[in-house]
Amino acid sequence: MDLSLTPQESEFQRQVRRWLRRNVSRRSPAEEPGEYGNPKRIAELKQWQRKLYEAGYVAMGWPREYGGQSEPGGNRRDLLMRQTIVNEEMVKARAPSLIGVMGVQMVGPTLMQYGTEEQKRRFLPKILAGEQIWCQGYSEPGSGSDLASLTTRAEIAGDFFIVNGQKVWTSNAQFADWMFCLVRTDPTAPKHKGISYILIDMKSPGITVRPLVQMTGDKGFNEVFFEDVRVPRANLVGELNQGWQVANATLSHERNLLGSTTRTQQMFQGLLRLARTRRRGGKPVSADPAMRQRLADLAIRVESMKYHSYRQLTDLLHGRSPGIAASVNKLVSTELNHAICALALEVLGDYGMLERRSRHVADRGVWPYEFMFTLGLIIGGGTSQIQKNIIAERGLGLPRG
Ligand SMILES: Cc1cc2nc3c(=O)[nH]c(=O)nc-3n(C[C@H](O)[C@H](O)[C@H](O)COP(=O)(O)OP(=O)(O)OC[C@H]3O[C@@H](n4cnc5c(N)ncnc54)[C@H](O)[C@@H]3O)c2cc1C
């Protein structure tokens, strides 16, 4: 593992920093809670994604014919490094993240692997440019961890699937243009073998989206109801009844997405700043030996996480499969993010309970908000217990529990 940047990569890093300094406005740092309920903000974020894309900073490693920069037999390794640099610099610059992230990092790579040529040409360039926002229709009221038990039906009628059923916890469905969705196409087959992966236009007649309020106060996810929704058969990804395999490819991409370590590092830096500036008993909170011990413990976990992600990047650069690394990433970083927020609340003491609007609030109220939000990410994308099962069974070869 060589962690140093080449002179060309360092020059590229400086170039990205300059671009971000010019283009990230000081007044739009990081996410504002509830922004996805605001159509004006959604339009701004789509615009931001387009700008990043036009600058050449989105999904650089995708093939050129689908909107990326990779040439056949060419520069993929170099582009992967460059994309890593862009991602890290974006977090450091507190640039807004991609509104179309589920398209770029989840369904996009899945289509590249399993989609037809027509699907790739139709969807991939629009996903990159932020023109199409996607949501994930996996979970149902009775099917979360046991996803393969899902019951939303799709019956074939001529050139169409007719979809009936319900999804739940569907993030961003309130403004998504498309959904990648798991449906049961053969109810008589064993549960993993009767599922198909289809793409649904969210404007289709028969779809009702009902927002759900999270404990943060945001309406980030939804219930989605399907009543005789017609979906062209051309929107099937992979083979009929073989959707479980396709679904798992997307899940692996999702685990990597949720396991971003740059964000963890940034949160930890925020916690350190807080502990050094907040005072208790006439001294900075960070001067308390017990607190220092706990900060050191988190610092060690953050560093280990960082090196784990470098190891994963090294595997990618050498074309090796990262194995269960995506599950390790997801498990460790989501729990670590939550632990960082929990300690920040302790540093804040009673101030940690204040709402964002209070004039006494610290760091614009980000800590209590993130404490609640990061708890959700321990559950979303497969809970910690499920990641541990995957690591134990597929990674360590332990018997099924
Ligand atoms: C913020 C957030 C965003 C989400 N966004 C989406 C989305 O966009 N699209 C989507 O489809 N879904 C989404 N989800 C849903 C998410 O995927 C599910 O909540 C998750 O898979 C868990 O399913 P469940 O809620 O039904 O819990 P359950 O599966 O009922 O689990 C309940 C508890 O039992 C434990 N458990 C269950 N089975 C086992 C087992 N075999 N071994 C050990 N422990 C087990 C779980 O770990 C958990 O603690 C989101 C969830 C959250 C919190």
Residues whose N, C-alpha, C, O or C-beta is under 5 A from the ligand:
A	BS01	LIG	Q136 G137 Y138 S139 S143 G144 S145 D146 V168 W169 T170 S171 G376 L377 I379 G380 G381 G382 T383 Q385 I386
